[in-house]
Amino acid sequence: MRVPIKMEEKSGNALTDYQVSVNIDTVSLVSAGKMQTNGADIRFTDSASNEVPYWIESGINSENTTIWMKVPQIQASGTETIYMYYGNPTASSASAVSYT
């Protein structure tokens, strides 16, 4: 599965290697059998399909899982789309840190 996450820069400053958090209802995805119970299948990429580093701050399989990404670049007053992937039952975790 691939889900777009659109980010908008509103300060008028270009951002490089900017840390952005997203909150995801992973309990619904896990209970539907679409995501591994430990979140090991989660991946993020930029619009050019480059992997984006991320780390899981709060537990997987909850209504409010907090995941931080290090977005390579967001242009001043621009938008950037990052894609979240999940659903690979054989994937190993790529998270820098995982608190599950």
N, C-alpha and C positions, 0 to 999 in steps of 0.2 A: 504494500500500500504506500502511496505517496500523498502527503498533505502539504499544500503551500502555506507558508507563514509569511505574511507581508509586513514589512517594517517601514516606517516613515520617519525620516529625519526632519525635526521641526525647529532646531535651534539655529539653522543657517550655517552650521559648521560641518565639514566633512569628517567622518569618523573612520578610524582605522583600528582593526583588531578590537572592536567594541564588544563588551560583554552585555548580552541581552538575556533576560530570563523569560521563559514561557511556562505557563501552568497548563497541564494537560490532565484530563480525566482518563487515567490509564486503567482504572478499575473496570470501566465499560469495555475497553478494548480487550483486556485480559479475560473478562468473563464471557465475551463473545468469541474467544479463541483466536483473536486477531493479533495478539501480542504475547510474547513470552512473559511468564509470571515475574521474572527478574529484570525485564526490560533490556536484555542483552541484544535484542534485534533492532533497537533504536539506532538510527543514523541520521545525520543532517548533512545536506550539501547546499552549495550556493547555486546560482542560476547557470554556472558553467560546469556543474556536476563535480566540483571539487569538494572533498569532505571538509566539514566544518567541525573543529574541536568542540566538545561539549562535556558537561559533567552533570550528574544527577544530584541535586541538593537534598531532595526529600523523597521519601519512599515511593517505590513503584507499587502498582496495584492499589492506588488511592484515588479519590475524586479530585485531588489537587496536588499532582506531582509537579514539583518545581525543577526545571531543567535549565541550565545556563549554557549558552552558546557563545563562542568567540567569533563574531561576524567579521570577515575580512575587511569589508569596506561598505560604507553607506555614504553616498554623495551628499553634499550640502543641499538641504531642502529636497532631497530625492527619496526614492523608495528602493528597497532591496527585497527580493523574495528568497527565502531560505526554504528548503523542502525537508520535511521530516519523513523518513522511511521507517517502516516496521512490518513485521509479518513473516520474517525469515525464521523458521523453526530451528535451523541449525547454526544460527549466527552466535558468535562469541561477543562479549561486551567490548565496545570501543570507547566507553566513557572513561575520562581521565580519573574520575572519582565516582563511586557509587555507594549511596547509603540506602540500602533496600531493607 
